Amino acid sequence: MKRFHVHVNVTDLDASIAFYSQLFAATPTRVEADYAKWMLEDPRINFAISRRERAPGVDHLGFQVESGDELAEIGARLAAADAIRATDVDTTCCYARSDKYWSEDPQGLRWESFLTHGSAPTYFAPSDAAACCVPAAAVAAAAPCCGPSASAASRCG
C-alpha cells in the first residue's frame, strides 16, 4: 500500500512543528535539528518538513511504497511517460536509506517515489555530501541528485 508524501521547506522548524502537531493532533515520529516527519495513518501520509537553505514552501510530493515490486511498478509507469529524471539506489537522504525515482510534472513540480530500507543518523551520508542533499551554497558544484530541479537551490529530497 502506498503512502502519500509531502516535503515542505520551512524557515522556523520549532514553530512549524508546533503548528503541524496541532493540525495533525499528533507529535512527529522523528525530530532532528533541521527536520521533522509525521507518519500518519489518517490520512495515510508521510509529511516531512525541513529547515534547509531553500525557499519556504512545498519542495516535492511523492509516494512511499512498501515493496520493491510497488517501486518497480511506479518506475515502469514513469519510464513509459519518459518522466524519470534521476534514479537513486541505496541513497541516504532525509535521515533514511532509500531507493528512489525522481520525476517532474509538466509544470516542474518534483515527485519522489521511494522505498525506504531503514533510518540513517544524518540528513545525508557523508560520502553523498558532494552529490546529494547539500545546502544551496554548495549545490552549484554538486551533481544532480535527490531529485531533478531546474533550480540548483532545490535539489534535495
LUMLO-120133 format. One record per residue (C-alpha): residue number from 1; y, z negated, x; residue in one letter. Coordinates in pm, 1 decimal, always signed. Layout:
N
+-----+----------+----------+----------+---------+
: num :       c2 :       c3 :       c1 : residuo :
+-----+----------+----------+----------+---------+
: NUM :        Y :        Z :        X :       A :
...
+-----+----------+----------+----------+---------+
END
This chain:
157
+-----+----------+----------+----------+---------+
: num :       c2 :       c3 :       c1 : residuo :
+-----+----------+----------+----------+---------+
:   1 :     +0.0 :     +0.0 :     +0.0 :       M :
:   2 :   +338.2 :    +95.5 :   +133.8 :       K :
:   3 :   +635.4 :   -136.9 :   +163.5 :       R :
:   4 :   +989.3 :     -0.2 :   +139.3 :       F :
:   5 :  +1203.1 :    -73.2 :   +447.2 :       H :
:   6 :  +1580.2 :   -108.8 :   +476.6 :       V :
:   7 :  +1761.1 :   -191.4 :   +800.9 :       H :
:   8 :  +2129.0 :   -289.6 :   +781.6 :       V :
:   9 :  +2370.0 :   -338.5 :  +1070.9 :       N :
:  10 :  +2586.5 :   -649.5 :  +1023.3 :       V :
:  11 :  +2883.4 :   -798.7 :  +1205.0 :       T :
:  12 :  +2819.2 :  -1166.8 :  +1120.4 :       D :
:  13 :  +2449.4 :  -1248.8 :  +1130.3 :       L :
:  14 :  +2481.2 :  -1607.6 :  +1003.4 :       D :
:  15 :  +2696.8 :  -1510.5 :   +704.4 :       A :
:  16 :  +2462.4 :  -1221.6 :   +627.4 :       S :
:  17 :  +2153.1 :  -1445.0 :   +646.4 :       I :
:  18 :  +2319.2 :  -1687.0 :   +403.9 :       A :
:  19 :  +2412.8 :  -1405.1 :   +164.4 :       F :
:  20 :  +2076.3 :  -1229.1 :   +163.9 :       Y :
:  21 :  +1884.8 :  -1558.3 :   +143.4 :       S :
:  22 :  +2075.0 :  -1634.8 :   -176.8 :       Q :
:  23 :  +2034.1 :  -1280.8 :   -308.4 :       L :
:  24 :  +1657.5 :  -1279.0 :   -242.5 :       F :
:  25 :  +1606.8 :  -1650.6 :   -324.5 :       A :
:  26 :  +1408.9 :  -1666.2 :     -0.8 :       A :
:  27 :  +1461.2 :  -1750.8 :   +362.4 :       T :
:  28 :  +1393.5 :  -1487.8 :   +629.2 :       P :
:  29 :  +1039.6 :  -1460.6 :   +764.5 :       T :
:  30 :  +1181.1 :  -1403.6 :  +1114.8 :       R :
:  31 :  +1515.3 :  -1500.6 :  +1265.9 :       V :
:  32 :  +1633.7 :  -1421.7 :  +1617.8 :       E :
:  33 :  +1977.8 :  -1447.0 :  +1778.9 :       A :
:  34 :  +2053.5 :  -1084.4 :  +1680.0 :       D :
:  35 :  +1806.8 :  -1012.4 :  +1398.4 :       Y :
:  36 :  +1658.8 :  -1139.7 :  +1071.3 :       A :
:  37 :  +1387.7 :   -999.6 :   +844.2 :       K :
:  38 :  +1261.5 :  -1075.6 :   +495.3 :       W :
:  39 :   +913.4 :   -959.5 :   +390.0 :       M :
:  40 :   +947.0 :   -978.1 :    +13.5 :       L :
:  41 :   +681.0 :   -918.2 :   -248.9 :       E :
:  42 :   +917.1 :   -878.4 :   -545.6 :       D :
:  43 :  +1048.3 :   -623.3 :   -479.1 :       P :
:  44 :   +795.2 :   -522.8 :   -213.5 :       R :
:  45 :  +1037.7 :   -462.2 :    +74.1 :       I :
:  46 :  +1079.8 :   -519.5 :   +446.7 :       N :
:  47 :  +1453.3 :   -591.0 :   +462.2 :       F :
:  48 :  +1597.0 :   -634.2 :   +811.2 :       A :
:  49 :  +1945.3 :   -697.6 :   +942.5 :       I :
:  50 :  +2067.8 :   -693.1 :  +1299.1 :       S :
:  51 :  +2386.0 :   -752.4 :  +1490.7 :       R :
:  52 :  +2395.0 :   -470.5 :  +1742.8 :       R :
:  53 :  +2674.3 :   -259.0 :  +1884.7 :       E :
:  54 :  +2672.1 :    -17.4 :  +1591.8 :       R :
:  55 :  +2884.6 :    +31.3 :  +1282.2 :       A :
:  56 :  +2801.7 :   -205.3 :   +995.2 :       P :
:  57 :  +2609.3 :    -63.7 :   +701.6 :       G :
:  58 :  +2273.5 :    +96.4 :   +630.1 :       V :
:  59 :  +2117.2 :   +202.7 :   +960.5 :       D :
:  60 :  +1799.8 :   +356.8 :   +821.1 :       H :
:  61 :  +1543.0 :   +348.1 :   +541.2 :       L :
:  62 :  +1169.8 :   +376.2 :   +568.2 :       G :
:  63 :   +814.8 :   +293.2 :   +472.7 :       F :
:  64 :   +595.5 :    +32.7 :   +637.5 :       Q :
:  65 :   +228.8 :   +119.2 :   +590.7 :       V :
:  66 :    -84.3 :    -90.2 :   +620.9 :       E :
:  67 :   -320.0 :   +159.8 :   +785.8 :       S :
:  68 :   -332.7 :   +443.9 :  +1033.8 :       G :
:  69 :   -452.7 :   +671.7 :   +754.2 :       D :
:  70 :   -139.8 :   +599.1 :   +548.2 :       E :
:  71 :    +80.6 :   +669.0 :   +850.2 :       L :
:  72 :   -107.0 :   +993.0 :   +923.5 :       A :
:  73 :    -60.7 :  +1099.7 :   +558.7 :       E :
:  74 :   +315.4 :  +1046.6 :   +580.1 :       I :
:  75 :   +321.4 :  +1219.9 :   +919.0 :       G :
:  76 :   +142.6 :  +1522.4 :   +774.0 :       A :
:  77 :   +395.0 :  +1546.8 :   +488.9 :       R :
:  78 :   +685.2 :  +1518.2 :   +733.1 :       L :
:  79 :   +529.6 :  +1780.2 :   +962.2 :       A :
:  80 :   +482.0 :  +2017.1 :   +668.4 :       A :
:  81 :   +853.7 :  +1978.2 :   +594.8 :       A :
:  82 :   +936.4 :  +2025.3 :   +964.8 :       D :
:  83 :  +1112.7 :  +1689.2 :   +941.9 :       A :
:  84 :   +966.4 :  +1485.8 :  +1230.3 :       I :
:  85 :  +1242.8 :  +1415.0 :  +1481.7 :       R :
:  86 :  +1055.3 :  +1163.5 :  +1701.0 :       A :
:  87 :   +709.4 :  +1010.3 :  +1725.9 :       T :
:  88 :   +667.2 :   +671.4 :  +1892.4 :       D :
:  89 :   +324.5 :   +533.5 :  +1980.1 :       V :
:  90 :   +280.4 :   +163.3 :  +2056.7 :       D :
:  91 :   +654.3 :   +115.7 :  +2095.1 :       T :
:  92 :   +833.2 :   -216.7 :  +2092.7 :       T :
:  93 :  +1146.0 :   -237.1 :  +1882.7 :       C :
:  94 :  +1290.6 :   -487.2 :  +1635.7 :       C :
:  95 :  +1062.1 :   -765.6 :  +1762.1 :       Y :
:  96 :   +749.5 :   -568.3 :  +1667.4 :       A :
:  97 :   +494.2 :   -331.5 :  +1823.6 :       R :
:  98 :   +450.6 :    -21.1 :  +1609.9 :       S :
:  99 :   +354.7 :   +343.0 :  +1580.8 :       D :
: 100 :   +633.6 :   +543.1 :  +1413.5 :       K :
: 101 :   +750.4 :   +873.1 :  +1279.3 :       Y :
: 102 :  +1126.0 :   +920.2 :  +1263.4 :       W :
: 103 :  +1281.8 :  +1182.1 :  +1037.7 :       S :
: 104 :  +1617.0 :  +1266.0 :   +885.1 :       E :
: 105 :  +1700.4 :  +1381.5 :   +536.9 :       D :
: 106 :  +1928.8 :  +1685.0 :   +488.6 :       P :
: 107 :  +2235.7 :  +1455.1 :   +499.2 :       Q :
: 108 :  +2128.4 :  +1299.6 :   +830.6 :       G :
: 109 :  +2006.2 :   +968.0 :   +686.9 :       L :
: 110 :  +1737.8 :   +836.1 :   +920.3 :       R :
: 111 :  +1390.8 :   +746.4 :   +788.4 :       W :
: 112 :  +1135.4 :   +538.2 :   +978.3 :       E :
: 113 :   +769.0 :   +549.4 :   +873.3 :       S :
: 114 :   +569.1 :   +293.7 :  +1068.7 :       F :
: 115 :   +254.3 :    +88.3 :  +1116.1 :       L :
: 116 :   +314.0 :   -248.8 :  +1280.1 :       T :
: 117 :    +44.4 :   -376.2 :  +1515.9 :       H :
: 118 :   +197.3 :   -715.8 :  +1588.9 :       G :
: 119 :   +507.4 :   -904.1 :  +1681.1 :       S :
: 120 :   +695.8 :   -887.5 :  +2009.4 :       A :
: 121 :   +902.4 :  -1158.2 :  +2180.6 :       P :
: 122 :  +1201.7 :   -927.5 :  +2236.4 :       T :
: 123 :  +1400.6 :   -673.8 :  +2032.8 :       Y :
: 124 :  +1270.9 :   -402.7 :  +2265.3 :       F :
: 125 :  +1024.7 :   -402.3 :  +2553.6 :       A :
: 126 :  +1192.4 :   -434.6 :  +2893.6 :       P :
: 127 :  +1017.1 :   -115.0 :  +3003.0 :       S :
: 128 :  +1163.1 :    +62.8 :  +2699.1 :       D :
: 129 :  +1517.4 :    -62.6 :  +2757.1 :       A :
: 130 :  +1635.7 :   +263.0 :  +2913.3 :       A :
: 131 :  +1498.9 :   +472.6 :  +2629.4 :       A :
: 132 :  +1488.4 :   +265.6 :  +2314.3 :       C :
: 133 :  +1699.0 :    +30.9 :  +2107.6 :       C :
: 134 :  +1977.0 :     -8.3 :  +2361.1 :       V :
: 135 :  +2334.4 :   -117.8 :  +2291.2 :       P :
: 136 :  +2576.9 :   +163.9 :  +2212.8 :       A :
: 137 :  +2743.5 :   +144.8 :  +2555.2 :       A :
: 138 :  +2413.3 :   +225.5 :  +2725.5 :       A :
: 139 :  +2281.9 :   +482.1 :  +2475.7 :       V :
: 140 :  +2465.5 :   +779.0 :  +2624.5 :       A :
: 141 :  +2226.4 :   +777.6 :  +2920.4 :       A :
: 142 :  +1919.3 :   +699.8 :  +2711.1 :       A :
: 143 :  +1656.2 :   +944.3 :  +2596.9 :       A :
: 144 :  +1619.1 :   +983.1 :  +2218.7 :       P :
: 145 :  +1403.5 :   +702.8 :  +2085.7 :       C :
: 146 :  +1392.1 :   +461.1 :  +1797.0 :       C :
: 147 :  +1494.6 :   +730.5 :  +1560.5 :       G :
: 148 :  +1684.6 :  +1053.8 :  +1562.2 :       P :
: 149 :  +2058.0 :  +1045.2 :  +1543.1 :       S :
: 150 :  +2341.6 :  +1288.0 :  +1561.2 :       A :
: 151 :  +2547.8 :   +992.9 :  +1682.1 :       S :
: 152 :  +2425.6 :   +830.0 :  +2001.9 :       A :
: 153 :  +2553.3 :   +492.9 :  +1885.6 :       A :
: 154 :  +2289.7 :   +457.2 :  +1613.1 :       S :
: 155 :  +1961.0 :   +536.4 :  +1786.8 :       R :
: 156 :  +1787.0 :   +203.5 :  +1738.5 :       C :
: 157 :  +1531.8 :   +128.1 :  +1466.0 :       G :
+-----+----------+----------+----------+---------+
END
